[in-house]
Amino acid sequence: MSLRVLVFDGDPPLASALEQALVRIGCDVVTQSERSSFMAAAIAKTPDLIVFAYQPARTEAFSVCLA
C-alpha cells in the first residue's frame, strides 16, 4: 500500500515538481493549490501525510492545523 500524500502549494510549478518526486518513490499524490479545494481533499482523501508548502497568514495556518 502506498503512502497517500496531499500537497498544498500556491506555486504550481513547485507543486508539480514535488508531486513528481513523490510519485517516483511510490506515493499516491493529490496536489491542490486553492484553499477551498485543499480542505475538501484533506477531508475526502484522508491522506497519511500533508505537505503544506504555502505561506498563509499566521491565523490561517493555525486553522488548517486544527482542521
N, C-alpha and C positions, 0 to 999 in steps of 0.2 A: 504494500500500500504506500503510495507516495504522499509526501508532505503537502498539505493544502496551504498555499500562501496567498494572502491578499496584499497586493501592493497598491499603496495610495501615494501618488506623486503628482503635483501640479505641472511638472515638466515632462511632456510626453516622450521626448527622445530619451531622457534619463530613465523613465519608467519602462520603456521598451527594452533598453539595454539591460536593465535589472531583470526584467521578465525573461529575456533570452538566456541570461546566465543561470537563472534558477531552473528553467526548463532543461538546460543542458545537464544539470546534476540530478534530474529526475523529479522535480517538483511539479505539482499541478498548480498553475498560477492564474489568478484573476487580477487584472490591473484596472484601477479606477483613477480618474483624475478630477472628478466632480464630487464635492462633499456629500450631496444627497444620494448619489448612486453608491458611494463608498459605504455609507451607513447601512443602506439596504443590502449590499453584498455581504457586509460583515455579519448581518443577522441571518441572511438566507444561506450563505455558503459555509458557515461555521468553520472558519479557517483555523489551522493549527498554529499559524504564525501570521502576524500582521506587520508589514513593513510600512511605517508611516513616515515617508520622506517628503514632508510638506511643512512649511513654516507658517502656521496659522497664528492668530492672536493667542496669547497665553491662556485665556479662559476657554477658548475654543478647543485647544489641545486637551485641556483637562476634561472637558465634557466628552470628548471622544474616548478617552481612557475609561471614564465611568460607564459609558455605554457598552 
